[in-house]
Amino acid sequence: QLIDTPGHVDFTVEVERSLRVLDGAVAVLDAVAGVEPQTETVWRQADKYQVPRIVFVNKMDRVGADFDRCLEMLDTRLGINAIPIQLPIGAEDQFQGVVDLISMTALVWDGANNGIEFTRTEIPAHLLERAQAAHHHLVESVAETSEELLDAYFENDNLSPEQILTGLRTGVILGKLVPVVCGTAFKNKGVQPLLDAVVDFLPSPTDVPAVTGETPQGDPAVRHPDDNEPFSGVMFKVQTDPYVGRLSYVRVYSGKLSSGDTVLNATKGRKDRVGRILKMHANSREDLTEIRTGDIVAFVGLKDASTGDTLSAIDAPIILEKMDFPEPVISVAVEPACKADLEKVSMALAALSEEDPTFRVKSDKETNQTVISGMGELHLEILVDRMRREFKVVAN
């Protein structure tokens, strides 16, 4: 599953809850700006949850794009072991493709058919020396991930592409290495190798250590990523859908569950029946009858469940790590455009504050106004815009 989250500081809650439930992350850098202050914040959030990551340097076709500067900033600002596994062929409007440093070939996009097809060719002569030096650096870094690879490296002074992939995967999952790839998403150049890198290097649910939590009595408890363990999952997002009602997004950490089963909300200590289970796509959804370890799905029909709650099997309750949300920093008064909409506004605000833990609503008794608080002006503007779009109510 892929979750796309805005990196903007106003939506820090989206980053927090995504990192809490995901096994790996792709950090997207702007090739011109490099590591921005917000990149550092998001990187620290990922450190907190120990999420393995790879870096994608995007917008290589923009004026001022500089891959080497991005690598340098990753080193100086984030202090990480960033290993380029690609080099760009050209930059700005001359950006044509990438050199794959693992197989030592070049991937070139000709610009036709929107970047769907590319050709594998030999590395351009002017890049060969640089590519060999970068390949040597890659091999050295990978060799340090295990004794086996180190021995192979000393014997042959090189490693096969398969050995490099294995070593990189190990290094990424342990959090020691961060592979860097590049491209331009707008022209779809470099997207296929990025998806390959996600598959090759980021962990599957079984590569991640078992999750730890505690029983309602406070004793430590563990759940391994295994279908045969008792069911456990974390609800990381609530969404109000105009067609199906309230959706609760859940990441399954262990066990399996069928639609119609009853689960225990261990955080609140109450039982709940799962009506429908939906697999969510960007603009459509499909019904599922059963889910297993590692799935990310939406439940319909959960009452009173809120962001961060742990759902578990009734006979094996466990409470997993909660999420921390920052306090709102800005408040504004809000009122309906016409008096008749007063009730609609309060219903819309209640639904939105249920979805977003960093958004608060309160009424000020002295001024008789409804005050909403959030993480920034953009945050509140978007929420008021959503009231108009989704709840058909206009507010000032």
C-alpha positions in Angstrom: 0.0 0.0 0.0 1.1 3.5 -0.7 0.0 6.5 1.4 0.8 10.0 0.0 1.1 12.6 2.7 1.6 16.4 2.4 4.9 17.4 3.9 3.7 20.9 4.7 4.1 22.0 8.4 0.3 22.7 8.7 -0.4 19.0 8.0 2.1 17.5 10.4 -0.6 15.2 11.8 -0.9 13.4 8.4 2.9 12.7 8.4 2.8 11.6 12.0 0.0 9.1 11.6 1.3 7.7 8.3 4.8 7.1 9.7 3.2 5.5 12.7 1.7 2.6 10.6 3.9 2.3 7.6 6.9 0.0 7.2 9.0 2.2 4.9 9.0 5.7 3.5 10.1 7.6 0.4 11.4 11.1 1.2 10.8 13.4 -1.7 13.3 16.2 -2.2 13.1 19.2 -4.6 16.3 19.0 -6.8 16.5 22.8 -6.6 15.8 23.4 -2.9 17.4 20.2 -1.6 16.9 19.6 2.1 14.4 22.2 3.4 13.7 22.9 7.1 10.5 20.9 6.9 12.5 18.0 5.5 14.4 17.9 8.7 11.3 18.0 10.8 9.7 15.1 8.8 13.0 13.2 9.0 13.0 13.4 12.8 9.4 12.2 12.8 10.5 9.1 10.8 13.5 8.6 13.2 11.1 8.5 16.1 9.2 5.6 14.6 12.4 4.0 13.2 11.0 3.9 9.6 13.5 2.7 6.9 13.6 5.1 4.0 14.9 5.9 0.5 15.2 9.4 -1.0 13.8 10.5 -4.4 15.3 13.7 -5.8 12.4 15.0 -7.8 12.1 17.9 -10.4 15.4 17.1 -12.0 14.1 19.0 -15.1 13.7 22.3 -13.2 16.1 25.2 -13.8 18.8 25.1 -11.1 18.4 21.3 -10.4 21.6 20.0 -8.7 21.8 16.3 -7.7 25.2 16.6 -6.1 24.1 19.5 -3.9 21.2 17.5 -2.7 23.6 14.6 -1.7 25.8 17.1 0.1 22.8 18.5 2.0 21.6 15.0 3.0 25.1 14.5 4.5 25.5 17.9 6.2 22.0 18.7 7.3 20.6 15.2 8.1 23.9 13.5 8.9 22.9 10.3 7.1 24.7 7.7 5.1 23.1 8.6 1.7 24.2 6.2 -1.1 23.3 7.3 -4.6 22.3 4.2 -6.6 21.6 6.4 -9.7 23.3 9.3 -11.4 21.3 11.8 -13.5 22.0 12.0 -17.3 21.9 15.7 -17.8 19.9 18.2 -15.7 17.3 21.0 -16.2 15.9 20.8 -19.8 18.7 18.4 -20.8 17.6 15.7 -18.3 17.2 12.5 -20.2 17.4 9.6 -17.8 19.5 8.0 -15.2 22.6 5.8 -14.8 21.7 2.6 -12.8 24.8 2.1 -10.7 23.8 -1.4 -9.6 23.7 -2.9 -13.1 26.0 -0.2 -14.6 23.6 0.6 -17.5 21.8 3.8 -18.5 18.0 4.2 -18.6 16.9 6.8 -21.2 13.4 8.3 -21.6 12.8 9.8 -25.1 10.0 12.0 -23.9 7.3 10.3 -26.1 4.2 8.5 -24.6 4.5 10.4 -21.3 7.5 8.4 -19.9 5.8 5.0 -19.9 8.6 3.4 -22.0 12.4 3.7 -21.6 15.4 2.1 -23.2 18.4 0.5 -21.5 21.7 1.5 -23.2 25.3 1.8 -22.4 26.5 4.6 -20.1 27.4 7.8 -22.0 31.2 8.2 -22.3 31.4 11.5 -20.5 29.7 9.9 -17.4 31.6 6.6 -17.4 34.5 7.6 -15.1 32.1 9.3 -12.6 29.7 6.3 -12.7 32.6 3.9 -12.0 33.7 5.9 -8.9 30.1 6.0 -7.6 29.7 2.3 -8.3 32.9 1.6 -6.3 31.5 3.8 -3.4 28.2 1.9 -3.5 29.9 -1.5 -3.4 32.2 -0.5 -0.5 29.2 0.7 1.5 27.2 -2.4 0.8 30.1 -4.7 1.7 30.1 -3.3 5.2 26.5 -4.6 5.9 27.5 -8.2 6.5 30.6 -10.5 7.0 29.6 -12.6 3.9 29.6 -9.7 1.6 32.8 -8.3 3.0 34.6 -11.6 2.3 33.2 -11.7 -1.2 34.3 -8.1 -1.8 37.9 -8.9 -0.6 38.0 -11.9 -2.9 36.7 -10.4 -6.1 37.2 -6.6 -5.5 33.5 -6.3 -6.7 30.0 -7.6 -5.9 27.4 -9.0 -8.3 24.2 -7.0 -8.8 22.3 -9.6 -6.7 24.7 -9.2 -3.8 24.4 -5.4 -4.0 20.6 -5.7 -3.9 20.7 -8.1 -0.9 23.2 -5.9 1.0 21.4 -2.7 0.3 18.1 -4.2 1.5 19.7 -5.3 4.7 21.3 -1.9 5.3 18.1 -0.1 4.6 16.0 -2.3 6.9 18.6 -1.9 9.7 18.5 1.9 9.1 22.2 2.1 8.3 21.9 3.1 4.6 19.6 5.4 2.6 19.6 4.8 -1.1 19.1 7.9 -3.3 17.4 7.9 -6.7 16.3 10.8 -9.0 13.9 11.7 -11.7 11.1 14.0 -12.6 7.6 12.9 -11.6 6.0 15.5 -13.9 7.4 13.8 -17.0 7.3 10.3 -15.4 11.1 10.0 -15.9 12.7 7.8 -13.2 9.4 6.6 -11.7 9.7 2.9 -12.7 13.2 2.6 -11.1 11.8 4.3 -8.0 9.0 1.8 -7.7 11.5 -1.0 -8.2 13.6 0.5 -5.4 10.5 0.5 -3.1 10.1 -3.2 -3.8 13.8 -4.1 -3.6 14.8 -2.1 -0.5 11.9 -1.2 1.8 10.7 -3.9 4.2 7.7 -6.1 3.9 5.5 -6.5 7.0 7.5 -9.7 7.9 10.9 -7.9 7.8 9.8 -5.6 10.6 10.3 -6.6 14.3 7.3 -7.7 16.3 5.2 -4.8 17.8 5.2 -4.3 21.5 2.4 -3.0 23.6 0.7 -3.7 26.9 -2.4 -5.4 28.2 -5.1 -3.3 29.8 -3.6 -4.3 33.2 -0.3 -2.8 32.2 1.7 -6.0 31.6 4.0 -6.0 28.5 2.7 -7.9 25.4 4.0 -8.7 22.0 2.5 -9.4 18.6 4.5 -11.0 15.8 3.6 -10.3 12.1 1.8 -13.6 11.7 -1.7 -14.6 10.5 -1.9 -17.2 13.2 -1.5 -14.7 16.1 -4.5 -13.0 17.7 -5.8 -10.0 15.7 -4.4 -6.6 16.5 -4.4 -3.3 14.6 -4.1 0.4 15.0 -6.7 2.9 13.8 -4.8 5.8 12.4 -7.3 7.9 10.6 -11.1 8.6 10.7 -12.8 10.0 7.6 -16.3 11.0 6.9 -17.4 9.7 3.5 -20.6 11.2 1.9 -21.6 7.8 0.6 -20.7 5.2 3.2 -20.6 7.3 6.4 -17.7 7.0 8.8 -14.5 5.3 7.6 -11.9 4.1 10.1 -8.5 3.4 8.5 -6.8 0.4 10.2 -3.3 -1.1 9.8 -3.3 -4.8 10.7 -0.3 -5.9 12.8 -1.1 -9.5 13.4 -3.8 -12.1 12.9 -6.8 -12.0 10.5 -10.3 -10.8 10.5 -13.5 -11.2 8.5 -16.3 -8.7 7.9 -19.0 -9.1 10.5 -16.6 -10.1 13.2 -16.6 -8.3 16.6 -13.4 -6.7 17.8 -12.4 -5.1 21.1 -11.4 -1.4 21.1 -8.7 -2.1 23.8 -8.0 1.6 24.3 -11.6 2.4 25.2 -12.5 -1.0 26.6 -15.6 -1.6 24.4 -16.6 -4.1 21.8 -17.5 -3.1 18.3 -18.8 -5.0 15.2 -17.0 -4.5 11.9 -19.7 -4.0 9.3 -17.9 -3.7 6.1 -14.2 -3.9 5.2 -13.1 -1.7 2.3 -9.8 -1.7 0.3 -9.3 1.9 -0.6 -7.9 3.1 -3.9 -7.3 6.7 -4.9 -10.8 7.3 -6.3 -12.6 4.0 -5.8 -13.0 1.2 -3.2 -13.7 -2.5 -3.2 -15.3 -4.7 -0.6 -13.2 -7.4 1.1 -14.4 -10.4 3.1 -11.1 -11.1 5.0 -8.0 -9.2 5.9 -4.6 -10.4 7.1 -1.3 -9.2 8.7 0.1 -6.1 7.0 -3.1 -4.9 5.3 -4.2 -1.3 5.5 -8.0 -1.1 5.1 -11.0 1.0 6.1 -13.7 -0.3 8.4 -17.3 0.9 8.2 -19.5 0.8 11.2 -17.1 1.4 14.1 -18.7 3.6 16.7 -16.8 5.9 19.1 -13.4 4.8 17.8 -10.9 7.7 17.4 -7.4 8.2 15.9 -4.7 6.1 17.7 -7.0 3.5 19.2 -5.9 -0.2 19.2 -8.3 -2.8 18.0 -7.7 -6.4 19.1 -9.2 -9.8 19.4 -11.7 -10.0 22.3 -9.8 -12.8 24.1 -6.4 -11.3 23.7 -6.5 -7.5 24.4 -3.4 -5.4 23.7 -2.8 -1.7 23.6 -0.2 -0.6 21.1 1.9 2.6 21.1 -0.2 5.7 20.9 0.4 8.8 18.7 1.4 12.2 19.9 -0.2 15.2 18.3 1.0 18.8 18.6 -1.2 21.5 20.1 -3.0 23.9 17.7 -1.1 27.2 17.2 -3.7 29.5 15.6 -7.4 30.3 16.3 -10.1 32.1 14.3 -13.8 32.7 14.8 -16.2 31.1 12.3 -19.8 31.8 11.6 -22.4 30.5 9.0 -23.0 32.8 6.0 -26.7 32.7 6.8 -28.5 32.0 10.2 -30.4 29.0 8.8 -27.1 27.1 8.4 -26.1 27.3 12.1 -26.9 23.7 12.9 -25.2 22.5 9.6 -22.0 24.3 10.5 -21.8 22.8 14.0 -22.4 19.3 12.5 -19.7 19.8 9.9 -17.2 21.1 12.4 -17.9 18.2 14.7 -17.2 15.7 11.9 -14.0 17.5 10.9 -12.6 17.7 14.4 -13.3 13.9 14.8 -11.1 13.3 11.7 -8.2 15.6 12.6 -6.7 15.5 16.2 -4.9 18.8 15.6 -8.2 20.7 14.8 -10.3 21.9 17.8 -13.6 23.5 18.1 -14.9 25.4 21.1 -17.5 28.1 21.8 -16.5 31.3 23.4 -19.1 32.2 26.0 -18.1 35.9 26.3 -18.3 36.8 22.6 -20.8 34.1 21.8 -18.7 32.9 18.9 -17.5 29.5 17.6 -13.7 29.4 17.7 -11.7 26.9 15.6 -8.1 26.2 16.2 -5.5 24.5 13.9 -1.9 24.2 12.9 -1.8 27.2 10.6 -3.8 29.5 8.3 -3.6 27.0 5.3 -4.9 24.2 7.5 -8.0 26.2 8.6 -8.6 27.6 5.1 -8.7 24.1 3.7 -11.0 22.9 6.5 -13.4 25.8 5.7 -13.2 24.9 2.0 -14.0 21.3 2.8 -17.1 22.4 4.7 -18.3 24.0 1.5 -17.3 21.1 -0.8 -18.3 18.1 1.3 -20.9 19.4 3.7 -22.5 22.0 1.4 -22.3 24.7 4.0 -20.8 28.2 3.6 -19.0 29.7 6.6 -17.0 32.9 7.0 
